[in-house]
Amino acid sequence: MADAAETGSDGPSTFERVTSTVPDPAEPSLDAGGHHDHDDHQHGAGRFAWGPGVIAAPFLIAVLLRNRFEIFQNDDLRLWSTLFVSICLQALPFLALGVAISGAIAAFVSPDFVRRIVPKRQVLAVPAAGVAGLALPGCECGSVPIAGRLISHGTPPAAALTFLLAAPAINPVVLVATAVAFPNDRMIVLARFLASFFVAIAVGSWWARRNDVKMFEKLTSADHTHNRPKWREFIDVASRDFVHAGGYLVVGAFAAASLQLIVPRSALNAIADNELLSILLLAGLAVLLSICSEADAFVAVGLPQFSLTSRLVFLVVGPVIDIKLVAMHAGVFGRRFALIFAPVTLGVAILVAVVVGQVLL
């Protein structure tokens, strides 16, 4: 991602510079001479993009063509496939819109823009970064390398981490998707916005008090020239994110539908009737399933046995901490950071979601 600045007379413009020390799936790698390795970029992007996406497309096609397969003539499997397909098809338009916006931000919006609008004083920087997350939406995968570049460009770490948590959780695409998924429970949209925003502010404020700048010393800015056209950057990031996030959507839809079919209804009802157990279960599912924030509401609505508060926990926890995010935190900021940041964020997200849910839902 390029920096928005003026062009110098004896070198490439800073508008074309990016930070090479922060791992970013959208950025090509450099060889020893500081040049892009095109082949490594292509293969590296493929390694990041696939994963659950390898089986997502053929599996979804098989279910869509379920009437041609004898195995789906069973009544239970027909019910399962109907729920699975409905979750996927409802979520896909919002997922596509979300990754398109994410790709546009990666290609056309510089982290330097966020750095300039965020105040230097941490007491003001944290809430300002939270609001910037609302104005600059993106998926949680993309927000991690962006936060790393923000820190390397001089943004206070607490503000960058607040942006990291807010951007995928409170952006307009996520809120509209939640409203569509829960047409009869619109208060959950307000509850999700408030809970996610409070989580971002609370964790950002906690990190500001901790003030551990040494943990980010490796995020120093080192510039290299980036010559890819903006439209190419947009297509690469959006298509890769769509395949990657779409795979996790299929996994989430599979899990939600399977819970209704495999787990006995009496067992699900027993867990759902126990508020503490249902909160812990859905928080755990959010961490394990790693569903994109633009699609997770459609998975949550497929679990009608559970209370709105426990499903709010699912919606608040998923965008701020899950398995893939922990791995990305470790890769960008270091393992020590991930070991500290993950449990604190998880605990704060559960606590805030429960409190907001009890008040509003």
FENMO-V275035 format. One record per residue. N is the residue number from 1. PHI is phi in whole degrees, 0 to 359 (* if undefined). Layout:
BEGIN
n=N phi=PHI
n=N phi=PHI
END
This chain:
BEGIN
n=1 phi=*
n=2 phi=272
n=3 phi=263
n=4 phi=273
n=5 phi=202
n=6 phi=278
n=7 phi=275
n=8 phi=277
n=9 phi=273
n=10 phi=239
n=11 phi=180
n=12 phi=296
n=13 phi=294
n=14 phi=291
n=15 phi=298
n=16 phi=259
n=17 phi=267
n=18 phi=220
n=19 phi=273
n=20 phi=272
n=21 phi=275
n=22 phi=260
n=23 phi=300
n=24 phi=215
n=25 phi=296
n=26 phi=272
n=27 phi=253
n=28 phi=290
n=29 phi=275
n=30 phi=248
n=31 phi=271
n=32 phi=297
n=33 phi=271
n=34 phi=88
n=35 phi=256
n=36 phi=291
n=37 phi=261
n=38 phi=298
n=39 phi=296
n=40 phi=295
n=41 phi=297
n=42 phi=295
n=43 phi=288
n=44 phi=298
n=45 phi=296
n=46 phi=297
n=47 phi=296
n=48 phi=284
n=49 phi=288
n=50 phi=281
n=51 phi=111
n=52 phi=296
n=53 phi=295
n=54 phi=299
n=55 phi=259
n=56 phi=297
n=57 phi=297
n=58 phi=297
n=59 phi=292
n=60 phi=296
n=61 phi=297
n=62 phi=299
n=63 phi=288
n=64 phi=298
n=65 phi=262
n=66 phi=298
n=67 phi=293
n=68 phi=266
n=69 phi=249
n=70 phi=296
n=71 phi=298
n=72 phi=274
n=73 phi=281
n=74 phi=295
n=75 phi=300
n=76 phi=295
n=77 phi=290
n=78 phi=294
n=79 phi=295
n=80 phi=299
n=81 phi=294
n=82 phi=296
n=83 phi=295
n=84 phi=299
n=85 phi=294
n=86 phi=296
n=87 phi=297
n=88 phi=295
n=89 phi=291
n=90 phi=293
n=91 phi=277
n=92 phi=303
n=93 phi=300
n=94 phi=288
n=95 phi=296
n=96 phi=297
n=97 phi=296
n=98 phi=297
n=99 phi=287
n=100 phi=295
n=101 phi=294
n=102 phi=299
n=103 phi=295
n=104 phi=295
n=105 phi=295
n=106 phi=299
n=107 phi=273
n=108 phi=242
n=109 phi=249
n=110 phi=275
n=111 phi=303
n=112 phi=296
n=113 phi=296
n=114 phi=295
n=115 phi=300
n=116 phi=289
n=117 phi=272
n=118 phi=268
n=119 phi=299
n=120 phi=285
n=121 phi=288
n=122 phi=297
n=123 phi=296
n=124 phi=262
n=125 phi=293
n=126 phi=296
n=127 phi=296
n=128 phi=296
n=129 phi=293
n=130 phi=297
n=131 phi=293
n=132 phi=298
n=133 phi=297
n=134 phi=288
n=135 phi=279
n=136 phi=239
n=137 phi=291
n=138 phi=187
n=139 phi=282
n=140 phi=295
n=141 phi=296
n=142 phi=287
n=143 phi=289
n=144 phi=292
n=145 phi=296
n=146 phi=297
n=147 phi=298
n=148 phi=298
n=149 phi=291
n=150 phi=300
n=151 phi=296
n=152 phi=294
n=153 phi=266
n=154 phi=104
n=155 phi=291
n=156 phi=305
n=157 phi=306
n=158 phi=299
n=159 phi=292
n=160 phi=297
n=161 phi=289
n=162 phi=297
n=163 phi=298
n=164 phi=304
n=165 phi=279
n=166 phi=279
n=167 phi=305
n=168 phi=277
n=169 phi=255
n=170 phi=238
n=171 phi=287
n=172 phi=302
n=173 phi=298
n=174 phi=296
n=175 phi=291
n=176 phi=294
n=177 phi=300
n=178 phi=295
n=179 phi=296
n=180 phi=291
n=181 phi=291
n=182 phi=242
n=183 phi=294
n=184 phi=260
n=185 phi=224
n=186 phi=294
n=187 phi=297
n=188 phi=292
n=189 phi=293
n=190 phi=297
n=191 phi=298
n=192 phi=295
n=193 phi=299
n=194 phi=296
n=195 phi=297
n=196 phi=295
n=197 phi=295
n=198 phi=296
n=199 phi=298
n=200 phi=300
n=201 phi=292
n=202 phi=296
n=203 phi=291
n=204 phi=298
n=205 phi=293
n=206 phi=299
n=207 phi=291
n=208 phi=297
n=209 phi=290
n=210 phi=292
n=211 phi=53
n=212 phi=265
n=213 phi=283
n=214 phi=298
n=215 phi=294
n=216 phi=249
n=217 phi=296
n=218 phi=286
n=219 phi=273
n=220 phi=272
n=221 phi=278
n=222 phi=227
n=223 phi=264
n=224 phi=211
n=225 phi=280
n=226 phi=235
n=227 phi=255
n=228 phi=291
n=229 phi=298
n=230 phi=297
n=231 phi=295
n=232 phi=292
n=233 phi=299
n=234 phi=299
n=235 phi=296
n=236 phi=299
n=237 phi=292
n=238 phi=295
n=239 phi=293
n=240 phi=294
n=241 phi=295
n=242 phi=295
n=243 phi=295
n=244 phi=295
n=245 phi=290
n=246 phi=298
n=247 phi=298
n=248 phi=291
n=249 phi=298
n=250 phi=299
n=251 phi=299
n=252 phi=294
n=253 phi=297
n=254 phi=300
n=255 phi=294
n=256 phi=296
n=257 phi=293
n=258 phi=292
n=259 phi=301
n=260 phi=289
n=261 phi=264
n=262 phi=277
n=263 phi=284
n=264 phi=305
n=265 phi=303
n=266 phi=295
n=267 phi=291
n=268 phi=299
n=269 phi=294
n=270 phi=295
n=271 phi=292
n=272 phi=296
n=273 phi=287
n=274 phi=262
n=275 phi=300
n=276 phi=296
n=277 phi=296
n=278 phi=293
n=279 phi=296
n=280 phi=294
n=281 phi=296
n=282 phi=287
n=283 phi=295
n=284 phi=297
n=285 phi=297
n=286 phi=299
n=287 phi=293
n=288 phi=283
n=289 phi=284
n=290 phi=55
n=291 phi=276
n=292 phi=300
n=293 phi=295
n=294 phi=287
n=295 phi=240
n=296 phi=292
n=297 phi=296
n=298 phi=285
n=299 phi=284
n=300 phi=297
n=301 phi=290
n=302 phi=279
n=303 phi=239
n=304 phi=290
n=305 phi=294
n=306 phi=271
n=307 phi=294
n=308 phi=297
n=309 phi=295
n=310 phi=293
n=311 phi=288
n=312 phi=297
n=313 phi=302
n=314 phi=302
n=315 phi=286
n=316 phi=275
n=317 phi=290
n=318 phi=308
n=319 phi=289
n=320 phi=256
n=321 phi=202
n=322 phi=207
n=323 phi=298
n=324 phi=293
n=325 phi=291
n=326 phi=301
n=327 phi=297
n=328 phi=290
n=329 phi=301
n=330 phi=296
n=331 phi=289
n=332 phi=273
n=333 phi=254
n=334 phi=109
n=335 phi=295
n=336 phi=299
n=337 phi=299
n=338 phi=299
n=339 phi=294
n=340 phi=273
n=341 phi=288
n=342 phi=298
n=343 phi=295
n=344 phi=295
n=345 phi=297
n=346 phi=299
n=347 phi=297
n=348 phi=296
n=349 phi=297
n=350 phi=296
n=351 phi=299
n=352 phi=295
n=353 phi=298
n=354 phi=295
n=355 phi=296
n=356 phi=296
n=357 phi=299
n=358 phi=293
n=359 phi=278
n=360 phi=257
n=361 phi=254
END
